Amino acid sequence: HHQYLLMASEGGLVALALLVAWFALMWRHSKATASPSALKGVVLLAVVMSLFNCPFYGVGLGEMLLLLFATLQTQTDHA
């Protein structure tokens, strides 16, 4: 299974749209960071990894925390 299939089956199209929107917002906000290529790399890694695995469920908690920290850093740098 992969992350997109899990979100669509468990939460429907709304959950899938929220996941994709979260990725898109992090990509867009990466321009406001000190190193935009680092955040874009992390987002791209999560997008591709989500095609083959569930990084935000179970043992992939580390990837989720990495993305959350990157998102929070973007928000504090932007403010």
C-alpha positions as CSV (number, residue, x, y, z in Angstrom):
1,H,0.0,0.0,0.0
2,H,1.0,3.6,-0.3
3,Q,0.2,6.8,1.5
4,Y,-2.2,8.2,-1.2
5,L,-4.2,4.9,-1.3
6,L,-4.4,4.8,2.5
7,M,-5.6,8.4,2.8
8,A,-8.2,7.9,0.0
9,S,-9.5,4.7,1.5
10,E,-9.6,5.8,5.2
11,G,-10.5,9.5,4.8
12,G,-11.9,9.8,1.3
13,L,-11.2,12.4,-1.2
14,V,-11.1,15.1,1.4
15,A,-8.2,13.5,3.2
16,L,-6.4,12.9,0.0
17,A,-6.9,16.5,-1.1
18,L,-5.6,17.7,2.3
19,L,-2.4,15.6,2.0
20,V,-1.7,16.9,-1.5
21,A,-2.5,20.5,-0.3
22,W,-0.1,20.1,2.6
23,F,2.7,19.0,0.2
24,A,1.9,21.9,-2.2
25,L,1.9,24.5,0.6
26,M,5.2,23.3,1.9
27,W,6.6,23.5,-1.6
28,R,5.3,27.1,-2.0
29,H,6.5,28.2,1.4
30,S,10.0,26.9,0.8
31,K,10.8,30.1,-1.1
32,A,10.7,32.0,2.2
33,T,13.3,29.8,3.9
34,A,17.0,30.4,4.2
35,S,17.7,27.2,2.1
36,P,14.7,26.6,-0.2
37,S,16.4,23.6,-1.9
38,A,16.6,21.7,1.4
39,L,12.9,22.0,2.1
40,K,12.0,21.2,-1.5
41,G,14.2,18.1,-1.3
42,V,12.4,16.9,1.8
43,V,9.0,17.5,0.3
44,L,10.0,15.8,-3.0
45,L,11.3,12.9,-1.0
46,A,8.1,12.6,1.0
47,V,5.9,12.8,-2.2
48,V,7.9,10.1,-4.0
49,M,8.2,7.9,-0.9
50,S,4.4,8.1,-0.4
51,L,4.0,6.4,-3.7
52,F,5.6,3.2,-2.4
53,N,5.2,3.3,1.4
54,C,3.2,5.0,4.2
55,P,5.8,7.4,5.7
56,F,3.2,9.1,7.9
57,Y,1.8,5.9,9.4
58,G,3.5,3.4,11.8
59,V,7.2,3.1,11.5
60,G,7.5,6.1,9.3
61,L,6.9,8.5,12.1
62,G,10.4,9.9,11.7
63,E,9.6,11.2,8.2
64,M,6.4,12.8,9.4
65,L,8.3,14.6,12.2
66,L,10.9,15.8,9.8
67,L,8.3,17.3,7.6
68,L,6.5,18.9,10.5
69,F,9.7,20.5,11.7
70,A,10.4,21.7,8.2
71,T,6.9,23.2,8.1
72,L,7.2,24.8,11.5
73,Q,10.6,26.3,10.5
74,T,9.1,27.7,7.4
75,Q,6.3,29.3,9.3
76,T,8.7,30.9,11.9
77,D,11.1,32.2,9.2
78,H,8.2,33.7,7.3
79,A,6.6,35.5,10.3
